[in-house]
Amino acid sequence: MGNGEAGLKRNEITEDGLRVLVETFYAKVRQDPAIGPVFNAAIDDWPEHLEKLQAFWSSVTLGTGRYKGRPMPAHIKHADSISAASFERWLALWAETSGELFEAGPAAALQDKAGRIAESLAMGMAFHRDPDAALGLTRRAARTAWRPAEAD
């Protein structure tokens, strides 16, 4: 129920749902005034790229192993064009699109996964730009996250 029928939200993540999500989302990205120019300058063959993205999302959400690429080097090439605001806009469009196409549970799972991926890419780009500064951020984050157990 809700999977594949026009106008109804999908209640589970499937290959077909991911295909629709990726196509719908990147149609929005390409038209977006903030991040569209970055993506359109970086991607020459959109149909091929969409296939790669569908395989990526299939792998990370369904565990299919279809994606065999390396996303970090692909994004590092464009690090000078991608800002924190770019990631925020990308995540906002992803949340909007996944929320339009999926019920709350699957939409939240997709949004959580996207947030983790964006965080990982952002950290990789920060490390690429300034390894010492990025290492300091990572150490501060680790110190903040790790708290020794209180002695009883």
MODELLER restraints for C-alpha pairs under 7 A, 6 or more apart:
rsr = mdl.restraints
at = mdl.atoms
rsr.add(forms.Gaussian(group=physical.xy_distance, feature=features.Distance(at['CA:2:A'], at['CA:8:A']), mean=4.96, stdev=0.5))
rsr.add(forms.Gaussian(group=physical.xy_distance, feature=features.Distance(at['CA:2:A'], at['CA:9:A']), mean=5.16, stdev=0.5))
rsr.add(forms.Gaussian(group=physical.xy_distance, feature=features.Distance(at['CA:2:A'], at['CA:10:A']), mean=4.55, stdev=0.5))
rsr.add(forms.Gaussian(group=physical.xy_distance, feature=features.Distance(at['CA:2:A'], at['CA:11:A']), mean=5.91, stdev=0.5))
rsr.add(forms.Gaussian(group=physical.xy_distance, feature=features.Distance(at['CA:3:A'], at['CA:9:A']), mean=6.84, stdev=0.5))
rsr.add(forms.Gaussian(group=physical.xy_distance, feature=features.Distance(at['CA:3:A'], at['CA:10:A']), mean=4.44, stdev=0.5))
rsr.add(forms.Gaussian(group=physical.xy_distance, feature=features.Distance(at['CA:3:A'], at['CA:11:A']), mean=6.47, stdev=0.5))
rsr.add(forms.Gaussian(group=physical.xy_distance, feature=features.Distance(at['CA:4:A'], at['CA:10:A']), mean=6.95, stdev=0.5))
rsr.add(forms.Gaussian(group=physical.xy_distance, feature=features.Distance(at['CA:9:A'], at['CA:101:A']), mean=4.97, stdev=0.5))
rsr.add(forms.Gaussian(group=physical.xy_distance, feature=features.Distance(at['CA:9:A'], at['CA:102:A']), mean=4.67, stdev=0.5))
rsr.add(forms.Gaussian(group=physical.xy_distance, feature=features.Distance(at['CA:9:A'], at['CA:103:A']), mean=5.56, stdev=0.5))
rsr.add(forms.Gaussian(group=physical.xy_distance, feature=features.Distance(at['CA:10:A'], at['CA:101:A']), mean=6.15, stdev=0.5))
rsr.add(forms.Gaussian(group=physical.xy_distance, feature=features.Distance(at['CA:10:A'], at['CA:102:A']), mean=4.47, stdev=0.5))
rsr.add(forms.Gaussian(group=physical.xy_distance, feature=features.Distance(at['CA:10:A'], at['CA:103:A']), mean=5.79, stdev=0.5))
rsr.add(forms.Gaussian(group=physical.xy_distance, feature=features.Distance(at['CA:11:A'], at['CA:102:A']), mean=5.99, stdev=0.5))
rsr.add(forms.Gaussian(group=physical.xy_distance, feature=features.Distance(at['CA:11:A'], at['CA:103:A']), mean=5.14, stdev=0.5))
rsr.add(forms.Gaussian(group=physical.xy_distance, feature=features.Distance(at['CA:11:A'], at['CA:106:A']), mean=6.58, stdev=0.5))
rsr.add(forms.Gaussian(group=physical.xy_distance, feature=features.Distance(at['CA:12:A'], at['CA:106:A']), mean=5.80, stdev=0.5))
rsr.add(forms.Gaussian(group=physical.xy_distance, feature=features.Distance(at['CA:13:A'], at['CA:106:A']), mean=6.26, stdev=0.5))
rsr.add(forms.Gaussian(group=physical.xy_distance, feature=features.Distance(at['CA:15:A'], at['CA:58:A']), mean=6.51, stdev=0.5))
rsr.add(forms.Gaussian(group=physical.xy_distance, feature=features.Distance(at['CA:18:A'], at['CA:54:A']), mean=6.51, stdev=0.5))
rsr.add(forms.Gaussian(group=physical.xy_distance, feature=features.Distance(at['CA:18:A'], at['CA:57:A']), mean=6.94, stdev=0.5))
rsr.add(forms.Gaussian(group=physical.xy_distance, feature=features.Distance(at['CA:19:A'], at['CA:54:A']), mean=5.88, stdev=0.5))
rsr.add(forms.Gaussian(group=physical.xy_distance, feature=features.Distance(at['CA:21:A'], at['CA:97:A']), mean=7.00, stdev=0.5))
rsr.add(forms.Gaussian(group=physical.xy_distance, feature=features.Distance(at['CA:21:A'], at['CA:98:A']), mean=6.61, stdev=0.5))
rsr.add(forms.Gaussian(group=physical.xy_distance, feature=features.Distance(at['CA:22:A'], at['CA:50:A']), mean=6.97, stdev=0.5))
rsr.add(forms.Gaussian(group=physical.xy_distance, feature=features.Distance(at['CA:22:A'], at['CA:54:A']), mean=6.37, stdev=0.5))
rsr.add(forms.Gaussian(group=physical.xy_distance, feature=features.Distance(at['CA:23:A'], at['CA:50:A']), mean=6.96, stdev=0.5))
rsr.add(forms.Gaussian(group=physical.xy_distance, feature=features.Distance(at['CA:25:A'], at['CA:94:A']), mean=6.48, stdev=0.5))
rsr.add(forms.Gaussian(group=physical.xy_distance, feature=features.Distance(at['CA:25:A'], at['CA:97:A']), mean=5.91, stdev=0.5))
rsr.add(forms.Gaussian(group=physical.xy_distance, feature=features.Distance(at['CA:29:A'], at['CA:35:A']), mean=6.48, stdev=0.5))
rsr.add(forms.Gaussian(group=physical.xy_distance, feature=features.Distance(at['CA:29:A'], at['CA:36:A']), mean=5.26, stdev=0.5))
rsr.add(forms.Gaussian(group=physical.xy_distance, feature=features.Distance(at['CA:30:A'], at['CA:36:A']), mean=4.32, stdev=0.5))
rsr.add(forms.Gaussian(group=physical.xy_distance, feature=features.Distance(at['CA:30:A'], at['CA:39:A']), mean=6.72, stdev=0.5))
rsr.add(forms.Gaussian(group=physical.xy_distance, feature=features.Distance(at['CA:30:A'], at['CA:40:A']), mean=6.39, stdev=0.5))
rsr.add(forms.Gaussian(group=physical.xy_distance, feature=features.Distance(at['CA:35:A'], at['CA:86:A']), mean=6.07, stdev=0.5))
rsr.add(forms.Gaussian(group=physical.xy_distance, feature=features.Distance(at['CA:38:A'], at['CA:81:A']), mean=6.49, stdev=0.5))
rsr.add(forms.Gaussian(group=physical.xy_distance, feature=features.Distance(at['CA:52:A'], at['CA:67:A']), mean=6.97, stdev=0.5))
rsr.add(forms.Gaussian(group=physical.xy_distance, feature=features.Distance(at['CA:55:A'], at['CA:66:A']), mean=5.15, stdev=0.5))
rsr.add(forms.Gaussian(group=physical.xy_distance, feature=features.Distance(at['CA:55:A'], at['CA:67:A']), mean=4.84, stdev=0.5))
rsr.add(forms.Gaussian(group=physical.xy_distance, feature=features.Distance(at['CA:56:A'], at['CA:66:A']), mean=6.90, stdev=0.5))
rsr.add(forms.Gaussian(group=physical.xy_distance, feature=features.Distance(at['CA:56:A'], at['CA:67:A']), mean=4.78, stdev=0.5))
rsr.add(forms.Gaussian(group=physical.xy_distance, feature=features.Distance(at['CA:58:A'], at['CA:64:A']), mean=5.97, stdev=0.5))
rsr.add(forms.Gaussian(group=physical.xy_distance, feature=features.Distance(at['CA:58:A'], at['CA:66:A']), mean=6.80, stdev=0.5))
rsr.add(forms.Gaussian(group=physical.xy_distance, feature=features.Distance(at['CA:59:A'], at['CA:65:A']), mean=4.73, stdev=0.5))
rsr.add(forms.Gaussian(group=physical.xy_distance, feature=features.Distance(at['CA:59:A'], at['CA:66:A']), mean=5.62, stdev=0.5))
rsr.add(forms.Gaussian(group=physical.xy_distance, feature=features.Distance(at['CA:59:A'], at['CA:67:A']), mean=5.88, stdev=0.5))
rsr.add(forms.Gaussian(group=physical.xy_distance, feature=features.Distance(at['CA:72:A'], at['CA:121:A']), mean=6.33, stdev=0.5))
rsr.add(forms.Gaussian(group=physical.xy_distance, feature=features.Distance(at['CA:72:A'], at['CA:124:A']), mean=6.98, stdev=0.5))
rsr.add(forms.Gaussian(group=physical.xy_distance, feature=features.Distance(at['CA:76:A'], at['CA:125:A']), mean=5.81, stdev=0.5))
rsr.add(forms.Gaussian(group=physical.xy_distance, feature=features.Distance(at['CA:79:A'], at['CA:125:A']), mean=5.93, stdev=0.5))
rsr.add(forms.Gaussian(group=physical.xy_distance, feature=features.Distance(at['CA:87:A'], at['CA:118:A']), mean=6.49, stdev=0.5))
rsr.add(forms.Gaussian(group=physical.xy_distance, feature=features.Distance(at['CA:91:A'], at['CA:115:A']), mean=6.91, stdev=0.5))
rsr.add(forms.Gaussian(group=physical.xy_distance, feature=features.Distance(at['CA:94:A'], at['CA:111:A']), mean=6.98, stdev=0.5))
rsr.add(forms.Gaussian(group=physical.xy_distance, feature=features.Distance(at['CA:95:A'], at['CA:111:A']), mean=5.84, stdev=0.5))
rsr.add(forms.Gaussian(group=physical.xy_distance, feature=features.Distance(at['CA:98:A'], at['CA:107:A']), mean=5.24, stdev=0.5))
rsr.add(forms.Gaussian(group=physical.xy_distance, feature=features.Distance(at['CA:99:A'], at['CA:107:A']), mean=5.44, stdev=0.5))
rsr.add(forms.Gaussian(group=physical.xy_distance, feature=features.Distance(at['CA:126:A'], at['CA:134:A']), mean=5.67, stdev=0.5))
rsr.add(forms.Gaussian(group=physical.xy_distance, feature=features.Distance(at['CA:127:A'], at['CA:134:A']), mean=4.83, stdev=0.5))
